[in-house]
Amino acid sequence: EIVLTQSPGTLSLSPGERATLSCRASQIISSTYLAWYQQKPGQAPRLLIYGASSRATGIPDRFSGSGSGTDFALTISRLEPEDFAVYYCQQYVDSPLRFTFGPGTKVDIK
Amino acid sequence: EVQLVESGGGLVQPGGSLRLSCAASGFIFSGYSMNWVRQAPGKGLEWLSYINSGSSIISYADSVKGRFTISRDNAKNSLYLQMNSLRDEDTAVYYCAKYDYAGNPKFDYWGQGTLVTVSS
């Protein structure tokens, strides 16, 4: 079973700063199968990034994803007030078919 | 506009059963796989179950296998989750999520969730 670890658990930053979130897999995974989601309090998750680096429809270009193998990252180039939220990475395994989420990184206002 | 609306949550005693529904609109429901994901209070996301468009491929997380059953009715544009033998630890917000593959698996749309509370 592949386990996803996200770090840091909490990232305290100010608006305008750059945020770099890490997602590490316990085994090599295909970048095709790595996605990132944003969740704000009281709201459903929202797809940000799929295929490790492709932005979902309507996602601002300040969000970018990168990585391969076991190490992946989500970068927010300049934090906007609406970006303070929890971010989850997710991976897909096709045999047996299952999905796994990381524990999340909370980005809060410093 | 894609819309997913969950219903059926509520308070249930341990050992009880509940059936969740997810009404879909704004896309060709019969053409897409669907998932259920839950989130316990203050915790992260947990994938529960997947069903493909024709209900021929179904998968469950180990935590719910044998207790929960996913199903769908394409004629009614609806997804279901039958939950039996409920435990305290099943207390969570339950989300349905549309699955899109197109080369990259992703949950591209989510409902707002329905709260299930398991308590005596």
Chai-1 contact restraints between the chains, C-beta under 6 A:
chainA,res_idxA,chainB,res_idxB,connection_type,confidence,min_distance_angstrom,max_distance_angstrom,comment,restraint_id
A,T32,B,N104,contact,1.0,0.0,6.0,A-B,restraint_1
A,Y33,B,P105,contact,1.0,0.0,6.0,A-B,restraint_2
A,A35,B,K106,contact,1.0,0.0,6.0,A-B,restraint_3
A,A44,B,Y95,contact,1.0,0.0,6.0,A-B,restraint_4
A,A44,B,W110,contact,1.0,0.0,6.0,A-B,restraint_5
A,A44,B,Q112,contact,1.0,0.0,6.0,A-B,restraint_6
A,A44,B,G113,contact,1.0,0.0,6.0,A-B,restraint_7
A,P45,B,W110,contact,1.0,0.0,6.0,A-B,restraint_8
A,L47,B,K106,contact,1.0,0.0,6.0,A-B,restraint_9
A,L47,B,D108,contact,1.0,0.0,6.0,A-B,restraint_10
A,Y50,B,N104,contact,1.0,0.0,6.0,A-B,restraint_11
A,Y50,B,K106,contact,1.0,0.0,6.0,A-B,restraint_12
A,G51,B,N104,contact,1.0,0.0,6.0,A-B,restraint_13
A,Y88,B,L45,contact,1.0,0.0,6.0,A-B,restraint_14
A,Y92,B,P105,contact,1.0,0.0,6.0,A-B,restraint_15
A,L97,B,S59,contact,1.0,0.0,6.0,A-B,restraint_16
A,R98,B,S59,contact,1.0,0.0,6.0,A-B,restraint_17
A,F99,B,W47,contact,1.0,0.0,6.0,A-B,restraint_18
A,F101,B,L45,contact,1.0,0.0,6.0,A-B,restraint_19
A,P103,B,G44,contact,1.0,0.0,6.0,A-B,restraint_20
A,G104,B,G44,contact,1.0,0.0,6.0,A-B,restraint_21
